[in-house]
Amino acid sequence: MKFTIGNARMLDGKIVDVVVNGEVISEIGSGLKVGEVIDAKKNLLIPGLVDLHTHLREPGREDSETVATGSAAAAKGGYTAISAMANTFPVADTAGVVEQVYRLGQEAGLCDVFPIGAVTQGLKGEALAELGAMANSKAKVRIFSDDGKCVSDPLLMRRALEYVKTFNGIIAQHAQDPALTVGSQMNEGIVSARLGLTGWPAVAEEAIIARDILLAEHVGSRLHICHLTTAGGVELVRFAKSRGINVTAEVTPHHLLLIDELVQNYDPIFKVNPPLRTEKDVLALRKGLADGTIDIVGTDHAPHPTEDKDCEWQSAAFGMVGLETALSVVVKAMIESNLMSWSDLVDRMSITPAKIAGYSKHGNQILKGSQANLTIIDTDKTWIVDRNRLSSKSKNTPFDGMKLHSQVIHTFLNGKQVLNDGLVVNGGSN
C-alpha cells in the first residue's frame, strides 16, 4: 500500500512530501498526494531512532517487561530498532534463546528487535557462550555482551574478541572491575561519604576500559564500551581513537543529565548501574558526545516491578526505564545547551548506532529508495513526564514530573505506522 507523509520538515529546513510504497520511500517532492495523506504539520522528519542497549526481561522476568511492552515503549520513544540485552532467564547464551527473543519481536511488530548474545555461559564469566551458533542463527547476532556483569577475566575477554573477529562481531563491555565494586551502592565521592553508602570508584570503570582498549588493539577486533560515565573514561576512549583502535562508546540519557547529589534523599529511583556521577563527569560526557569521542546514545532501558524500586535504598534494584524519554532528555542536555544540533542528535541516536550494529535497514538518510523507518517529532512541544502514562510495563523513571521539550508524535516501521499522534498502533497500520 502507498501513503504520503505530507508537509514534513527535513533537517535542512525544507518542507516536503514523502511517499511510502510498501516498505520503502518511493518519492520525495512537493504537491504529492498518493494514497492516504498523513499531515506532518511541518514537524521534523528523521530516520527512526536505534538503541543498542535495551533490557526487555523476556524470557523470565515478564513481571518487569515483555518484548511486546518494551517494543511499545520503543515505538512511543521514536525507536524503530532496539537491541535486547542477554541477562534474561534463561540467559540468551544459546541460539534457541536469541531466536525466541527475535521471534517475539517480530510478533509484536512495533519495532525491529535484535537480540544481543551473552559473551559467557550463564553470564558467569567462566567459559564462552555459543557465539558462533548465535551468529549463525535466524537472529544473526553480531553484538555480544554480559551487560550487568563485566567480563573481568582478561584471557576470556581476549578469546571473545578473537572469536567475534571472524564474523565481524563486536563485544560490548560493561566496564566495571568487580573486585573494586564489592557492595557498592553509588558513586564514590563526597556524597557517598556523607550518606554512609559504599562508594563506586571511577577507577573501577576506567581500569577495565584501559585494559580492553589494549586487548582490542592487540587482537585487532571491535570493542564497544557500554554506558560510559566518567571523565577519565572519555579521555581513554579519546586516546584509543587517536591511535586508530576500533573502539566505540555510548552514554545514557540519564548520565548526561543527572548527578550523584540526587541520591541525598535515598530515593531508589536514582539507583542505577553504573551510578550517577559528579557534575564534572556529566560535563565531560556531554563534551565527549558533542565532539564524537562518544559515538552514540544508548538508553540502558532497565525496567523493574514497583516492589523492586519502592523499598529501602540497600534493597532496591539498580536501573531506570528510558526508551520513552530518551530523545527529549538528550534534547535538554545537548541541544538546549547549544552543544549539538538536530543533525548531530540524529547521527548519535540513529545513523551511527545502526552502522555500529550493522542494522542496514535503519539509520539511513531520508532518500528515494530508503527503508521507511521514520520518526516525526514536534520540536516545539513541551510535555511533562508522567510515569503512569508510560507504555513500558515498569514505571521506574527518574524523570517523573519533569518538563521536557520535543515529543515524538509519529513512528513508522518498515512502511507501517506504529505510533499515531502519540498513541501506539497495535500491529501497525498502512
PEVENKA-V91270 format. One record per residue. N is the residue number from 1. RES is the residue in one small letter. PHI is phi in degrees with one decimal (* if undefined). D_CENTER is the distance of its C-alpha to the mean C-alpha in Angstrom with 2 decimals. Layout:
BEGIN
n = {N;N}
res = {RES;RES}
phi = {PHI;PHI}
d_center = {D_CENTER;D_CENTER}
END
This chain:
BEGIN
n = {1;2;3;4;5;6;7;8;9;10;11;12;13;14;15;16;17;18;19;20;21;22;23;24;25;26;27;28;29;30;31;32;33;34;35;36;37;38;39;40;41;42;43;44;45;46;47;48;49;50;51;52;53;54;55;56;57;58;59;60;61;62;63;64;65;66;67;68;69;70;71;72;73;74;75;76;77;78;79;80;81;82;83;84;85;86;87;88;89;90;91;92;93;94;95;96;97;98;99;100;101;102;103;104;105;106;107;108;109;110;111;112;113;114;115;116;117;118;119;120;121;122;123;124;125;126;127;128;129;130;131;132;133;134;135;136;137;138;139;140;141;142;143;144;145;146;147;148;149;150;151;152;153;154;155;156;157;158;159;160;161;162;163;164;165;166;167;168;169;170;171;172;173;174;175;176;177;178;179;180;181;182;183;184;185;186;187;188;189;190;191;192;193;194;195;196;197;198;199;200;201;202;203;204;205;206;207;208;209;210;211;212;213;214;215;216;217;218;219;220;221;222;223;224;225;226;227;228;229;230;231;232;233;234;235;236;237;238;239;240;241;242;243;244;245;246;247;248;249;250;251;252;253;254;255;256;257;258;259;260;261;262;263;264;265;266;267;268;269;270;271;272;273;274;275;276;277;278;279;280;281;282;283;284;285;286;287;288;289;290;291;292;293;294;295;296;297;298;299;300;301;302;303;304;305;306;307;308;309;310;311;312;313;314;315;316;317;318;319;320;321;322;323;324;325;326;327;328;329;330;331;332;333;334;335;336;337;338;339;340;341;342;343;344;345;346;347;348;349;350;351;352;353;354;355;356;357;358;359;360;361;362;363;364;365;366;367;368;369;370;371;372;373;374;375;376;377;378;379;380;381;382;383;384;385;386;387;388;389;390;391;392;393;394;395;396;397;398;399;400;401;402;403;404;405;406;407;408;409;410;411;412;413;414;415;416;417;418;419;420;421;422;423;424;425;426;427;428;429;430}
res = {m;k;f;t;i;g;n;a;r;m;l;d;g;k;i;v;d;v;v;v;n;g;e;v;i;s;e;i;g;s;g;l;k;v;g;e;v;i;d;a;k;k;n;l;l;i;p;g;l;v;d;l;h;t;h;l;r;e;p;g;r;e;d;s;e;t;v;a;t;g;s;a;a;a;a;k;g;g;y;t;a;i;s;a;m;a;n;t;f;p;v;a;d;t;a;g;v;v;e;q;v;y;r;l;g;q;e;a;g;l;c;d;v;f;p;i;g;a;v;t;q;g;l;k;g;e;a;l;a;e;l;g;a;m;a;n;s;k;a;k;v;r;i;f;s;d;d;g;k;c;v;s;d;p;l;l;m;r;r;a;l;e;y;v;k;t;f;n;g;i;i;a;q;h;a;q;d;p;a;l;t;v;g;s;q;m;n;e;g;i;v;s;a;r;l;g;l;t;g;w;p;a;v;a;e;e;a;i;i;a;r;d;i;l;l;a;e;h;v;g;s;r;l;h;i;c;h;l;t;t;a;g;g;v;e;l;v;r;f;a;k;s;r;g;i;n;v;t;a;e;v;t;p;h;h;l;l;l;i;d;e;l;v;q;n;y;d;p;i;f;k;v;n;p;p;l;r;t;e;k;d;v;l;a;l;r;k;g;l;a;d;g;t;i;d;i;v;g;t;d;h;a;p;h;p;t;e;d;k;d;c;e;w;q;s;a;a;f;g;m;v;g;l;e;t;a;l;s;v;v;v;k;a;m;i;e;s;n;l;m;s;w;s;d;l;v;d;r;m;s;i;t;p;a;k;i;a;g;y;s;k;h;g;n;q;i;l;k;g;s;q;a;n;l;t;i;i;d;t;d;k;t;w;i;v;d;r;n;r;l;s;s;k;s;k;n;t;p;f;d;g;m;k;l;h;s;q;v;i;h;t;f;l;n;g;k;q;v;l;n;d;g;l;v;v;n;g;g;s;n}
phi = {*;-111.1;-151.1;-123.8;-93.3;-95.0;55.9;-93.2;-95.1;-83.7;-61.6;-85.4;93.3;-70.6;-98.8;-135.9;-108.1;-121.2;-94.4;-109.5;-123.2;68.7;-99.9;-125.7;-79.6;-102.4;-161.4;-132.9;-176.6;-126.8;71.6;-92.4;-142.7;-105.5;65.0;-63.8;-108.3;-101.6;-78.9;-77.9;57.1;64.2;-81.6;-75.3;-105.8;-134.8;-61.8;-56.3;-71.2;-130.9;-115.2;-98.9;-151.1;-130.7;-104.0;-106.1;69.4;-97.6;-83.9;110.0;-127.1;-67.3;-72.3;-91.1;-166.3;-125.3;-60.2;-68.1;-70.8;-65.8;-66.0;-64.7;-62.1;-63.6;-59.6;-66.5;-86.9;91.1;-89.4;-108.6;-145.6;-133.1;-120.3;-87.0;-66.7;-87.4;-81.6;-106.3;-130.4;-71.2;-63.0;-79.3;-118.4;-134.5;-61.2;-62.0;-72.1;-66.2;-68.0;-63.4;-64.0;-60.7;-64.2;-62.8;-65.7;-63.7;-67.8;-66.1;67.8;-106.9;-161.7;-78.6;-106.4;-108.9;-68.4;-101.9;-88.5;-69.9;-77.4;-120.5;-61.3;64.8;59.1;-88.2;70.7;-111.2;-148.4;-64.6;-76.7;-78.5;-61.7;-65.2;-64.2;-68.6;-65.7;-94.3;-77.2;-61.9;-76.4;49.8;-64.2;-125.0;-111.0;-128.4;-157.0;-97.8;-45.7;102.5;-137.2;-88.6;-78.7;-85.7;-74.6;-63.8;-69.0;-64.0;-63.0;-60.4;-61.9;-63.6;-61.7;-65.1;-64.5;-71.1;-60.5;-66.4;-127.8;58.2;-84.4;-143.3;-100.9;-102.9;-98.3;-83.5;-77.7;-162.3;-70.1;-63.2;-70.6;-98.3;-129.3;-62.4;72.0;-67.3;-123.2;-162.7;-59.5;-78.0;173.6;-61.4;-67.3;-62.8;-63.9;-66.8;-86.3;76.5;-103.3;-61.6;-84.4;-114.6;-70.3;-59.6;-64.4;-63.1;-78.2;-69.1;-64.2;-71.3;-59.0;-61.7;-59.3;-71.9;-60.6;-67.3;-65.2;-62.7;-66.4;-63.9;-82.0;76.3;-113.8;-97.6;-125.0;-123.9;-93.0;-75.7;24.6;-63.4;-131.7;-116.9;-62.1;-65.0;-63.6;-60.5;-66.6;-66.1;-66.1;-61.1;-61.0;-60.9;-69.2;-66.4;-96.1;77.4;-76.3;-81.2;-121.6;-123.5;-147.0;-129.1;-132.6;-88.8;-58.8;-69.3;-77.1;-85.0;-127.4;-100.8;-125.3;-65.5;-64.4;-68.1;-76.7;-57.6;-95.6;60.3;-80.2;-63.7;-61.9;-97.0;-87.3;-147.8;-123.6;-69.5;-76.8;-63.8;-106.6;-86.3;-60.5;-59.7;-64.9;-58.3;-64.6;-67.7;-64.2;-61.0;-62.9;-64.4;-69.4;-65.6;-90.8;90.3;-61.0;-90.4;-77.0;-144.6;-104.3;-119.5;-72.6;51.5;-54.9;-129.3;-76.1;-140.9;-66.3;-53.6;-65.9;-84.9;-117.7;-88.8;-156.4;-67.7;-54.0;-61.5;-90.8;-72.6;-76.9;-83.0;134.2;-140.0;-79.3;-153.1;-60.6;-83.0;-111.5;-55.4;-60.1;-66.7;-68.1;-66.0;-58.4;-64.6;-76.1;-114.6;-84.5;-68.2;-91.4;63.9;-88.1;-140.7;-99.9;-63.9;-62.2;-63.3;-60.1;-61.1;-62.6;-76.4;-112.0;-140.4;-64.3;-69.4;-59.9;-64.9;-66.1;-58.6;-82.6;78.3;-83.4;-66.4;-90.2;-123.4;66.3;-95.9;-60.4;-81.0;-137.7;-58.9;95.2;-75.5;-62.4;-85.2;-105.5;-137.2;-135.9;-113.7;-123.3;-86.8;-74.6;-97.4;-77.8;-109.3;-142.0;-111.6;-66.4;-126.4;-56.9;-76.1;-108.2;-71.2;-79.5;-60.9;-67.6;-102.3;-121.3;-82.2;-101.4;-79.4;-100.5;-55.2;86.3;-81.2;-85.9;-126.0;-114.2;75.8;-135.0;-71.0;-117.0;-137.8;-134.0;-124.0;-112.5;47.9;83.6;-115.5;-80.7;-110.6;-137.1;-123.8;53.6;84.5;-110.2;-69.6;-98.7;-61.9;83.4;78.8;-142.6;-88.8}
d_center = {31.20;30.97;29.81;29.40;26.85;29.43;29.46;25.93;25.29;23.83;22.26;25.82;27.22;29.13;29.57;29.56;29.80;27.51;29.02;26.92;28.95;27.47;24.03;24.64;25.66;29.43;30.63;29.76;32.59;34.50;36.68;34.94;35.28;34.59;34.24;32.49;31.40;28.28;28.94;25.98;28.36;27.47;23.88;21.26;20.19;17.17;15.39;12.82;9.22;7.02;3.46;4.53;3.90;5.62;9.20;11.68;14.76;17.03;19.49;21.11;19.56;19.87;21.12;17.60;15.74;16.53;14.91;16.82;15.91;12.17;12.70;14.79;12.31;9.92;13.12;14.12;11.14;11.88;9.40;11.61;9.55;7.04;7.47;9.45;10.20;13.94;15.22;17.03;20.84;22.08;19.57;18.06;20.39;22.64;22.79;23.85;20.85;18.20;20.53;20.71;16.98;17.09;20.23;18.94;16.17;19.00;21.19;18.88;18.73;16.23;13.38;13.30;12.02;11.97;12.83;12.17;15.62;16.95;18.67;21.57;23.57;22.62;20.27;23.66;23.53;26.97;26.84;24.53;23.14;24.10;21.94;24.32;24.76;21.07;20.89;23.98;23.05;22.40;18.65;19.14;16.59;15.88;13.15;14.56;13.55;15.40;12.53;14.35;17.22;18.09;20.06;22.82;25.69;26.03;28.04;25.64;22.77;25.15;26.05;22.46;21.92;25.28;24.64;21.43;23.11;25.56;23.16;20.80;18.09;15.74;15.45;12.27;14.02;13.62;16.22;18.65;22.33;23.36;26.91;26.02;23.99;26.38;26.40;24.10;23.04;21.77;21.90;25.33;27.38;29.81;28.04;27.72;31.37;32.48;30.75;31.88;28.49;27.84;25.89;22.86;23.92;21.91;23.90;22.34;19.06;20.96;23.44;20.98;19.24;22.80;23.96;21.19;21.58;25.25;24.71;22.52;25.27;27.96;26.59;25.30;22.06;18.36;16.35;12.74;12.37;9.50;9.11;12.31;14.53;18.07;20.28;21.82;18.65;18.13;21.74;21.44;18.73;20.96;23.89;22.33;21.63;25.16;26.49;24.69;22.75;19.94;17.13;13.70;11.48;8.31;8.63;7.21;8.97;11.39;12.50;13.38;15.61;16.93;19.54;21.40;24.41;22.79;23.50;27.23;27.79;26.29;23.98;21.58;18.94;18.24;18.24;15.00;14.46;14.54;16.68;16.92;19.02;21.80;22.14;23.02;19.73;17.81;20.04;19.54;15.74;16.29;18.94;16.97;14.20;17.13;19.17;16.63;16.97;13.27;11.92;8.45;6.06;2.80;3.44;5.38;6.91;10.32;13.19;16.78;20.16;22.21;24.65;22.15;21.29;24.57;26.64;27.81;25.42;26.46;25.90;22.57;19.36;16.54;13.31;12.10;10.65;8.34;7.53;11.04;11.44;8.54;10.64;13.80;12.92;12.04;15.29;17.12;16.17;16.45;18.49;20.88;21.57;22.48;20.31;18.52;19.51;17.86;18.16;16.26;13.39;13.43;13.55;10.55;8.26;10.16;12.94;11.97;8.76;11.15;13.89;12.45;11.79;14.95;13.87;17.11;17.24;14.15;13.69;17.48;19.92;21.64;24.87;27.50;26.58;22.78;20.81;20.56;16.82;17.04;16.09;18.78;18.37;21.28;20.98;24.09;23.01;22.91;21.63;21.64;18.94;20.73;19.26;21.87;20.66;17.09;16.60;14.72;17.44;16.75;17.47;16.41;15.07;16.44;16.78;19.43;22.28;20.66;21.66;19.01;19.64;18.41;17.54;16.33;19.52;19.31;16.90;18.42;17.38;19.75;22.44;22.24;21.50;19.14;19.02;22.38;23.04;20.24;21.33;19.66;22.07;22.37;22.72;22.30;25.37;27.04}
END
